[in-house]
Amino acid sequence: MIQFPKPDVEKFFRTLTVQNFIVSPDEKQLVISTNLNGHFNLWAMDLPNQFPYPLTFKNQNVQDLHYAKTGEFIIAGFDNDGDENTQLYALAPNGGELVPLRVSDGNRHFFSHLTKDGTRLYYVTTRNNAIYLNTYLYNIVTGEEELLLEGKEAPTFLEAVSPEEKSYVYYRQYGNTYVLAFVHIDGMDFSLTPKTPDQHTVSDLVYTSETEVYFLTDYNADLSYLAKFDLTTKEFSKVLQIENEDFSSVKFSKKDHLLYLLGSYGVEDRLYEVIAMFVIP
């Protein structure tokens, strides 16, 4: 009889993990960041087939992962041996060599937005402003770059760009419980929430048009609720607040013109569908 040794404790720590995933615009390809080969790489499945095949062999953590709306390429952000200094690369949907987009040793790059035609990349970086960060607009075709926003007062992150790129919204993160959002339009900046001495947060916002931004905030409240900022009138308004419900995520479906809200009610998570001012749990 063969005597098999007992498994080593390290075996129980060698687990398979999915870090992130994206689906191609035509929904025919699923791309995942996983450690199937013992290191994190990008793998893909051609749906509805469920057999994965490798796209990269970089063996590094994937911090950012986005598919161009044209379906022509993928943008992936890799760090190096866990240093969290994310570098941005372009990758063909069928894999191959990574093409550097925004790479700078010792600096971090945060993906913010890629235009519909896949030619202009908005990103945030520690380059030239390690404490408060800067936001740049990089033209992938021409290689030209423009400084959009220089971070001041607090770490500054670009959160969203309007559909026609006429405005953008950025955060200033003073602390975990104090995050303000501002919209930049026509050369001027406006706070999404009214001025107040009380600390509050703004999070997870979406443009539904060139003139409306929906977001989550706990301005003058204990828990987060859905609010809106009108870019035409520059007015803040409360849209949906449910007693004892704390909203944590909002997504917009342009096709159906619906907002989807994820809320927490005690230990229960609940999903809401918002149509204009009507709510369907």
FIZAKOL-75552 format. One record per residue (C-alpha): residue number from 1; chain; x, y, z. Coordinates in nm, 2 decimals, padded with zeros to 4 digits, always signed. Example, Ala and Ser with C-alpha at 12.3 -4.5 7.8 and 13.67 -1.06 7.14 Angstrom:
BEGIN
  num  chaine       x       y       z
    1       A  +01.23  -00.45  +00.78
    2       A  +01.37  -00.11  +00.71
END
This chain:
BEGIN
  num  chaine       x       y       z
    1       A  +00.00  +00.00  +00.00
    2       A  +00.14  +00.34  -00.10
    3       A  +00.16  +00.58  +00.19
    4       A  +00.08  +00.94  +00.09
    5       A  +00.22  +01.22  +00.31
    6       A  -00.02  +01.46  +00.47
    7       A  -00.06  +01.79  +00.27
    8       A  +00.16  +02.08  +00.37
    9       A  -00.02  +02.38  +00.52
   10       A  +00.10  +02.59  +00.23
   11       A  -00.12  +02.40  -00.01
   12       A  -00.43  +02.55  +00.16
   13       A  -00.30  +02.90  +00.09
   14       A  -00.26  +02.84  -00.28
   15       A  -00.60  +02.94  -00.39
   16       A  -00.73  +03.06  -00.72
   17       A  -00.85  +03.43  -00.72
   18       A  -01.02  +03.65  -00.97
   19       A  -00.90  +04.01  -00.91
   20       A  -01.10  +04.18  -01.18
   21       A  -01.30  +04.12  -01.50
   22       A  -01.44  +04.30  -01.80
   23       A  -01.67  +04.20  -02.09
   24       A  -01.62  +04.32  -02.44
   25       A  -01.87  +04.57  -02.59
   26       A  -02.03  +04.30  -02.81
   27       A  -02.04  +04.07  -02.50
   28       A  -01.85  +03.79  -02.69
   29       A  -01.54  +03.79  -02.48
   30       A  -01.48  +03.78  -02.10
   31       A  -01.14  +03.90  -01.98
   32       A  -01.04  +03.81  -01.62
   33       A  -00.73  +03.88  -01.40
   34       A  -00.66  +03.56  -01.22
   35       A  -00.37  +03.34  -01.09
   36       A  -00.44  +03.02  -01.29
   37       A  -00.07  +02.97  -01.36
   38       A  +00.04  +03.07  -01.01
   39       A  +00.08  +03.43  -01.10
   40       A  -00.17  +03.70  -01.19
   41       A  -00.22  +03.74  -01.56
   42       A  -00.50  +03.82  -01.80
   43       A  -00.70  +03.53  -01.93
   44       A  -01.00  +03.54  -02.17
   45       A  -01.30  +03.32  -02.26
   46       A  -01.48  +03.35  -02.59
   47       A  -01.84  +03.33  -02.48
   48       A  -02.04  +03.11  -02.46
   49       A  -01.73  +02.89  -02.44
   50       A  -01.59  +02.86  -02.09
   51       A  -01.24  +02.75  -02.16
   52       A  -00.99  +03.02  -02.06
   53       A  -00.68  +03.11  -02.26
   54       A  -00.39  +03.34  -02.16
   55       A  -00.36  +03.70  -02.29
   56       A  -00.06  +03.81  -02.09
   57       A  +00.25  +03.65  -01.92
   58       A  +00.36  +03.95  -01.72
   59       A  +00.30  +03.77  -01.39
   60       A  +00.20  +04.09  -01.21
   61       A  -00.11  +04.23  -01.03
   62       A  -00.37  +04.40  -01.25
   63       A  -00.48  +04.72  -01.09
   64       A  -00.70  +04.86  -01.37
   65       A  -00.89  +04.69  -01.65
   66       A  -01.10  +04.85  -01.91
   67       A  -01.23  +04.76  -02.26
   68       A  -01.24  +05.03  -02.53
   69       A  -01.60  +05.09  -02.65
   70       A  -01.48  +05.03  -03.00
   71       A  -01.37  +04.68  -02.90
   72       A  -01.03  +04.73  -03.06
   73       A  -00.81  +04.71  -02.75
   74       A  -00.80  +04.67  -02.37
   75       A  -00.63  +04.91  -02.12
   76       A  -00.46  +04.73  -01.83
   77       A  -00.27  +04.87  -01.53
   78       A  +00.00  +04.66  -01.38
   79       A  +00.22  +04.72  -01.09
   80       A  +00.56  +04.56  -01.02
   81       A  +00.59  +04.30  -00.75
   82       A  +00.33  +04.47  -00.54
   83       A  +00.48  +04.82  -00.54
   84       A  +00.14  +04.97  -00.63
   85       A  +00.30  +05.19  -00.89
   86       A  +00.05  +05.12  -01.16
   87       A  +00.16  +05.16  -01.52
   88       A  -00.09  +05.17  -01.80
   89       A  -00.07  +04.95  -02.11
   90       A  -00.27  +04.87  -02.42
   91       A  -00.34  +04.51  -02.52
   92       A  -00.50  +04.36  -02.82
   93       A  -00.82  +04.15  -02.75
   94       A  -00.64  +03.83  -02.87
   95       A  -00.33  +03.90  -02.64
   96       A  +00.03  +03.95  -02.74
   97       A  +00.28  +04.22  -02.65
   98       A  +00.17  +04.50  -02.41
   99       A  +00.20  +04.85  -02.56
  100       A  +00.31  +05.11  -02.30
  101       A  +00.06  +05.40  -02.28
  102       A  +00.15  +05.59  -01.96
  103       A  +00.46  +05.45  -01.80
  104       A  +00.69  +05.63  -01.55
  105       A  +00.92  +05.45  -01.30
  106       A  +00.83  +05.53  -00.94
  107       A  +00.50  +05.69  -01.02
  108       A  +00.14  +05.57  -01.01
  109       A  -00.12  +05.61  -01.28
  110       A  -00.49  +05.58  -01.23
  111       A  -00.72  +05.52  -01.52
  112       A  -01.01  +05.77  -01.52
  113       A  -01.19  +05.77  -01.86
  114       A  -01.14  +05.66  -02.22
  115       A  -01.34  +05.84  -02.49
  116       A  -01.59  +05.66  -02.71
  117       A  -01.37  +05.65  -03.01
  118       A  -01.08  +05.52  -02.80
  119       A  -00.84  +05.80  -02.89
  120       A  -00.82  +06.01  -02.57
  121       A  -00.72  +05.88  -02.23
  122       A  -00.80  +06.07  -01.91
  123       A  -00.58  +05.96  -01.62
  124       A  -00.45  +06.07  -01.28
  125       A  -00.08  +06.04  -01.18
  126       A  +00.16  +06.11  -00.90
  127       A  +00.41  +06.24  -01.16
  128       A  +00.51  +06.60  -01.09
  129       A  +00.27  +06.61  -00.79
  130       A  +00.33  +06.32  -00.56
  131       A  +00.11  +06.45  -00.28
  132       A  -00.20  +06.60  -00.44
  133       A  -00.18  +06.43  -00.79
  134       A  -00.24  +06.57  -01.14
  135       A  -00.49  +06.48  -01.41
  136       A  -00.39  +06.46  -01.77
  137       A  -00.55  +06.41  -02.11
  138       A  -00.34  +06.19  -02.33
  139       A  -00.41  +06.16  -02.71
  140       A  -00.33  +05.80  -02.79
  141       A  -00.31  +05.87  -03.16
  142       A  -00.08  +06.18  -03.17
  143       A  +00.10  +06.12  -02.84
  144       A  +00.02  +06.48  -02.72
  145       A  -00.07  +06.54  -02.36
  146       A  -00.25  +06.82  -02.17
  147       A  -00.25  +06.90  -01.80
  148       A  -00.62  +06.93  -01.71
  149       A  -00.61  +06.96  -01.34
  150       A  -00.34  +07.03  -01.09
  151       A  -00.42  +06.88  -00.75
  152       A  -00.42  +07.13  -00.46
  153       A  -00.52  +07.12  -00.09
  154       A  -00.59  +06.75  -00.09
  155       A  -00.54  +06.44  -00.31
  156       A  -00.74  +06.50  -00.63
  157       A  -00.90  +06.24  -00.85
  158       A  -01.09  +06.27  -01.17
  159       A  -01.41  +06.07  -01.13
  160       A  -01.62  +06.12  -01.45
  161       A  -01.62  +06.30  -01.78
  162       A  -01.94  +06.42  -01.95
  163       A  -02.06  +06.23  -02.26
  164       A  -01.95  +06.51  -02.50
  165       A  -01.64  +06.60  -02.28
  166       A  -01.78  +06.95  -02.21
  167       A  -01.73  +06.91  -01.83
  168       A  -01.57  +06.67  -01.58
  169       A  -01.61  +06.60  -01.21
  170       A  -01.32  +06.55  -00.97
  171       A  -01.29  +06.46  -00.60
  172       A  -01.08  +06.62  -00.33
  173       A  -01.02  +06.36  -00.06
  174       A  -00.94  +06.54  +00.27
  175       A  -01.00  +06.22  +00.47
  176       A  -01.21  +05.90  +00.48
  177       A  -01.51  +06.10  +00.61
  178       A  -01.45  +06.42  +00.42
  179       A  -01.46  +06.40  +00.04
  180       A  -01.59  +06.68  -00.18
  181       A  -01.67  +06.67  -00.55
  182       A  -01.65  +06.96  -00.80
  183       A  -01.76  +06.99  -01.15
  184       A  -01.54  +07.19  -01.40
  185       A  -01.74  +07.35  -01.67
  186       A  -01.68  +07.66  -01.89
  187       A  -01.35  +07.73  -01.71
  188       A  -01.52  +07.74  -01.36
  189       A  -01.55  +07.49  -01.07
  190       A  -01.86  +07.43  -00.87
  191       A  -01.91  +07.22  -00.56
  192       A  -02.18  +06.94  -00.61
  193       A  -02.29  +06.99  -00.25
  194       A  -02.38  +07.32  -00.08
  195       A  -02.12  +07.48  +00.14
  196       A  -02.13  +07.36  +00.50
  197       A  -01.88  +07.35  +00.80
  198       A  -01.98  +06.98  +00.85
  199       A  -01.77  +06.71  +00.70
  200       A  -01.94  +06.48  +00.45
  201       A  -01.86  +06.26  +00.15
  202       A  -01.95  +06.24  -00.21
  203       A  -01.90  +05.91  -00.40
  204       A  -01.99  +05.70  -00.70
  205       A  -02.13  +05.95  -00.94
  206       A  -02.26  +05.92  -01.30
  207       A  -02.34  +06.16  -01.58
  208       A  -02.69  +06.08  -01.73
  209       A  -02.66  +06.37  -01.98
  210       A  -02.45  +06.68  -02.04
  211       A  -02.66  +06.87  -01.78
  212       A  -02.72  +06.62  -01.50
  213       A  -02.49  +06.44  -01.26
  214       A  -02.63  +06.18  -01.01
  215       A  -02.42  +06.08  -00.71
  216       A  -02.42  +05.94  -00.35
  217       A  -02.36  +06.16  -00.05
  218       A  -02.42  +06.19  +00.32
  219       A  -02.45  +06.57  +00.31
  220       A  -02.66  +06.67  +00.61
  221       A  -02.74  +06.30  +00.68
  222       A  -02.60  +06.00  +00.87
  223       A  -02.63  +05.76  +00.57
  224       A  -02.57  +05.81  +00.20
  225       A  -02.85  +05.89  -00.03
  226       A  -02.90  +05.96  -00.40
  227       A  -02.86  +06.33  -00.51
  228       A  -02.84  +06.53  -00.83
  229       A  -02.65  +06.83  -00.95
  230       A  -02.80  +07.03  -01.24
  231       A  -02.52  +07.18  -01.45
  232       A  -02.75  +07.43  -01.61
  233       A  -02.89  +07.59  -01.29
  234       A  -02.59  +07.48  -01.07
  235       A  -02.84  +07.35  -00.81
  236       A  -02.81  +07.05  -00.57
  237       A  -03.12  +06.84  -00.50
  238       A  -03.20  +06.53  -00.30
  239       A  -03.34  +06.25  -00.52
  240       A  -03.39  +05.94  -00.31
  241       A  -03.34  +05.88  +00.06
  242       A  -03.47  +05.58  +00.24
  243       A  -03.48  +05.55  +00.62
  244       A  -03.20  +05.34  +00.76
  245       A  -03.07  +05.26  +00.41
  246       A  -02.71  +05.33  +00.32
  247       A  -02.64  +05.35  -00.06
  248       A  -02.30  +05.24  -00.17
  249       A  -02.31  +05.22  -00.55
  250       A  -02.50  +05.38  -00.85
  251       A  -02.48  +05.27  -01.21
  252       A  -02.65  +05.42  -01.52
  253       A  -02.81  +05.23  -01.81
  254       A  -02.81  +05.47  -02.11
  255       A  -03.01  +05.22  -02.31
  256       A  -03.30  +05.20  -02.06
  257       A  -03.24  +05.54  -01.90
  258       A  -03.24  +05.37  -01.56
  259       A  -03.03  +05.42  -01.25
  260       A  -02.94  +05.11  -01.04
  261       A  -02.87  +05.16  -00.67
  262       A  -02.71  +04.92  -00.43
  263       A  -02.81  +04.98  -00.07
  264       A  -02.75  +04.82  +00.27
  265       A  -03.03  +04.79  +00.52
  266       A  -02.87  +04.64  +00.83
  267       A  -02.72  +04.31  +00.72
  268       A  -02.93  +04.30  +00.40
  269       A  -02.82  +04.43  +00.07
  270       A  -03.09  +04.56  -00.17
  271       A  -03.09  +04.66  -00.53
  272       A  -03.31  +04.94  -00.66
  273       A  -03.41  +05.05  -01.00
  274       A  -03.48  +05.42  -01.04
  275       A  -03.69  +05.55  -01.33
  276       A  -03.70  +05.93  -01.31
  277       A  -03.86  +05.99  -00.97
  278       A  -04.02  +05.64  -00.93
  279       A  -03.85  +05.36  -00.74
  280       A  -03.89  +04.99  -00.79
  281       A  -03.72  +04.77  -00.53
END
